[in-house]
C-alpha cells in the first residue's frame, strides 16, 4: 500500500469529487470531502517520512517508466508543500461547514464541495507530478474549480471577480503551455528530470530563452506577482469566506512552487540566474510589490481586499528571497511561503467569522466589534502580529532569515526594505484594531454575538500553529534549508 501512496494522494480526492455531486446530501457530502482530505493529509505525512528515510520517491503511473510514461516524484520540498496544502484544507473544512451554510445557497452546496475537491486535487497534482505537461493539466483542473468556488457566493460581484480571474488565469496558463511546448520542441520530452538532462545541450538556442520568458510570465500571473496581481483583490474579497481562506493559503503558494520547480529543476540555477537576468528583475518587482501592496492596503476599507493587497506584499517577500540567487535566500523565501500560508489562513478565517455574524467585511461596519466578538478579534490581532513579524511568531522567523540571507548576499538594502515594509503592515493592522477596539459600538454591531465554536476552534488552531512554529524556529529553519539545498541541487 505504501508504494501506491503517490497515486492515492491524487486519486482519493478525485474520486470523492463526483461522489459529492451525486449524493447531494449536505452533511454526507461534507463528511466525504473531510474524510478524503484527512486521508490525503495522512498520506502526505507518510510520504515526507519516506523521503527523509530513503530520498526522493519516484512513482510511474500505470507502470510506464519515464520519460515515456508519467512520473510522480516527491522530494523534500514538494513533500512539505503536500503537507501544507492538506493541512490547510483539513483545517479550513470544519470552518467551511458552518460558513458555507450561511454563504452558499443549499441548491449549490453539492456542486460547491465537488469543485472544492477538484481544486484540492489539482493543487496536489501540480505539487507531486514530475511531468511538465501534467503541471499544466492539473493547473487547469484547480483553476477551473477555483473560478466556480469564487462565483458560488451570494454576492453577484463574485461572478465578475471569477470572470476576471478566468481571463487572467487563462492567459497565464496559455503562456505556461506555450513555454512547455517550446521545451518539448527542443528536447522531445516532457519529463522534468529528462528535460533537466537535455536542456544543457541547447542553452544557446533562442527558443529556450523564449520558453523561459513565457513560463516566468505565466507563473507570475498565477502567483500574483506585481504588476500581474490585479485579479487577486476582487477574487479574495467576493469569494465565500472559506474559499478565500483556502485559496489564499494554498493556490498562490503552489504557483510559486511551479515557478521554483522550473527555475531550479528544469532550467537550472545557472541558466535562470546567470544566463538570464532573472535575479535583478525579480528583486525590483519584489521590492515594488512589498511597498505598493502595503500602501494600497492602508487605504482599503474592505478588510478582505486589504488582506488581498497585503498578500501582494507578502508574495514580494517570498520572491525577494528567491531573487538573491543563493541557497539561504531560497530557503528564506520558502520559509516565508509556508509561514504566510498559515498567517493568511488564520486572518481570513477571522474575517470569515466576522462575515458570518455581520454579513459584511467593510471596516465601517466593524466599530466596537472587539467587545461583541472578543475571541474572533483577538485571533485577528494575533494573526496581524504574525504578519507584521513580531518576535516569537512565524512572520518574524522568516523575515529574520530573509534579512540574514540579504546581508550574506551583500545586499545591505534588503534589511532596510523589510523593516520599512513591516512598518507599513503595522499601519493597516492598527487601522482595524483602532476601529474594533477604540470606536463605540454602532447600530450594526450592537446585537452582534461571538462566532460559533465551529468557526472559532479551527481559527484558533491556525493562530496557535503560527506561534508554535515561531517558537520552534531552529528546527523549522533546518527542515526548510535541507529542502532548499535539495531543490537547488536539482533532480
SULKA-V127699 format. One record per helix or strand of 2 or more residues. SS is the DSSP state (H for helix, E for strand). FROM is the first residue (numbers start at 0). TO is the last residue. If there is no record, write none. Layout:
SS_FROM_TO, SS_FROM_TO
This chain:
H_1_22, H_25_53, E_56_59, H_60_62, E_70_73, H_75_102, H_105_127, H_131_149, H_156_186, H_191_201, H_205_222, H_231_237, H_240_266, H_268_274, H_277_298, H_302_322, H_326_357, H_362_365, H_368_371, H_373_387, H_393_407, H_412_437, H_452_470, H_472_487
